[in-house]
Amino acid sequence: MEALNPALYAEASLLATMVERQNQEYATALTYLARGEQLVREHNLTPLAMRAAFARGNLLANHGEIA
């Protein structure tokens, strides 16, 4: 199913990242983020690249890895 619409799956992965981050489930959020970023790279989904970078920054900040 993912192969049919990689942009949709990438976006869903990034949304799941935000949900898990807000639930303080950082390991799960990182897993979703990694998959979303992978899809962005593999399919050259430039419009989603900024959203992925923003999600990574928020996740790292909330996890205490960015001061």
C-alpha positions as a Markdown table, in Angstrom:
| # | Residue | x | y | z |
|---|---|---|---|---|
| 1 | Met | 0.0 | 0.0 | 0.0 |
| 2 | Glu | 2.8 | 2.4 | 0.9 |
| 3 | Ala | 4.2 | 2.1 | -2.7 |
| 4 | Leu | 0.9 | 3.4 | -4.1 |
| 5 | Asn | 1.3 | 6.8 | -2.5 |
| 6 | Pro | 4.6 | 7.4 | -0.7 |
| 7 | Ala | 3.8 | 11.0 | -0.1 |
| 8 | Leu | 0.7 | 10.1 | 1.9 |
| 9 | Tyr | 2.6 | 7.5 | 3.9 |
| 10 | Ala | 5.4 | 10.0 | 4.6 |
| 11 | Glu | 2.9 | 12.6 | 5.8 |
| 12 | Ala | 1.1 | 10.0 | 7.9 |
| 13 | Ser | 4.5 | 9.0 | 9.5 |
| 14 | Leu | 5.3 | 12.7 | 10.3 |
| 15 | Leu | 1.8 | 13.1 | 11.8 |
| 16 | Ala | 2.3 | 10.0 | 13.9 |
| 17 | Thr | 5.7 | 11.5 | 15.0 |
| 18 | Met | 3.9 | 14.5 | 16.4 |
| 19 | Val | 1.3 | 12.5 | 18.2 |
| 20 | Glu | 3.9 | 10.2 | 19.8 |
| 21 | Arg | 6.1 | 13.2 | 20.7 |
| 22 | Gln | 3.2 | 14.9 | 22.5 |
| 23 | Asn | 2.5 | 11.6 | 24.4 |
| 24 | Gln | 6.2 | 11.6 | 25.3 |
| 25 | Glu | 6.8 | 8.3 | 23.5 |
| 26 | Tyr | 10.1 | 9.5 | 22.1 |
| 27 | Ala | 11.4 | 6.1 | 20.9 |
| 28 | Thr | 8.1 | 5.5 | 19.0 |
| 29 | Ala | 8.2 | 9.0 | 17.6 |
| 30 | Leu | 11.7 | 8.5 | 16.4 |
| 31 | Thr | 10.7 | 5.3 | 14.6 |
| 32 | Tyr | 7.9 | 7.1 | 12.8 |
| 33 | Leu | 10.2 | 10.0 | 12.0 |
| 34 | Ala | 12.9 | 7.8 | 10.5 |
| 35 | Arg | 10.4 | 6.1 | 8.2 |
| 36 | Gly | 8.9 | 9.5 | 7.1 |
| 37 | Glu | 12.4 | 10.9 | 6.4 |
| 38 | Gln | 13.3 | 7.7 | 4.5 |
| 39 | Leu | 10.3 | 8.1 | 2.3 |
| 40 | Val | 11.0 | 11.8 | 1.7 |
| 41 | Arg | 14.6 | 11.0 | 0.6 |
| 42 | Glu | 13.7 | 7.9 | -1.5 |
| 43 | His | 10.9 | 9.6 | -3.4 |
| 44 | Asn | 12.3 | 13.2 | -3.5 |
| 45 | Leu | 9.3 | 14.6 | -1.6 |
| 46 | Thr | 10.8 | 18.1 | -1.3 |
| 47 | Pro | 7.5 | 19.7 | 0.0 |
| 48 | Leu | 7.7 | 17.3 | 3.0 |
| 49 | Ala | 11.4 | 17.7 | 3.7 |
| 50 | Met | 10.8 | 20.9 | 5.7 |
| 51 | Arg | 8.1 | 19.3 | 7.7 |
| 52 | Ala | 10.4 | 16.4 | 8.5 |
| 53 | Ala | 13.2 | 18.7 | 9.6 |
| 54 | Phe | 10.8 | 20.6 | 11.8 |
| 55 | Ala | 9.5 | 17.4 | 13.3 |
| 56 | Arg | 13.0 | 16.3 | 14.0 |
| 57 | Gly | 13.9 | 19.6 | 15.7 |
| 58 | Asn | 10.8 | 19.5 | 17.9 |
| 59 | Leu | 11.4 | 15.8 | 18.9 |
| 60 | Leu | 15.0 | 16.5 | 19.8 |
| 61 | Ala | 14.1 | 19.6 | 21.8 |
| 62 | Asn | 11.4 | 17.8 | 23.7 |
| 63 | His | 13.7 | 14.9 | 24.4 |
| 64 | Gly | 16.2 | 17.4 | 25.8 |
| 65 | Glu | 18.8 | 16.9 | 23.1 |
| 66 | Ile | 18.7 | 20.5 | 22.0 |
| 67 | Ala | 19.2 | 23.2 | 24.5 |
